[in-house]
């Protein structure tokens, strides 16, 4: 059971994280792009309301939804756009709310159910999308290129081919995340969606901000490396060594901040 004070603290952290991701100079999102969420307890979560802007967002820009009701939609068969809209409205904890959750709520609901995942930030950073919208994207992100990338973002992102946003995308991310966990034995720290954008997730809001900032830096390095013959990837041995070094694990806890 989450107390009212703890719930308020979660909302404040979500607002601060969302405002940081929405700062125009970072170039992660423009207008109403992107959405963020946080887990409140077993069944409730906060998610950005449809149409709200991350830039300067306040607590009023978020709605609380029942995760179990949204998960039912993920398991249902084909749903029309009207059925999805109605389902999202019915998932509101405060049914009298005039606002409705973003259609990407389906994605957030699934990801917030993963072990140790309390915050999710989805953005469309220009630097990252320059790579995700390229013909050679798979080649460009095929390996890790510098130690801090591994410390903050893990050994590999989950890459998802372009899928129609909404229910089809949420179902695809769920299926591929499950496969990733089976193969890698851990939860991905980030999801890269072809021709769409980035999802960063983690135990704390600080971790979500760190993963997003690191992916933007990584994307810029990859773009720069393309001018000099393309990125030189670290060997699997180098990647595994950085990932398991005790000093790097200490740094990782430091980056994630409280709650890790
Ligand atoms: Zn998006």
Boltz pocket constraint, residues with backbone or C-beta under 6 A from the ligand:
constraints:
  - pocket:
      binder: B
      contacts: [[A, 34], [A, 122], [A, 123], [A, 124], [A, 196], [A, 197]]
      max_distance: 6.0
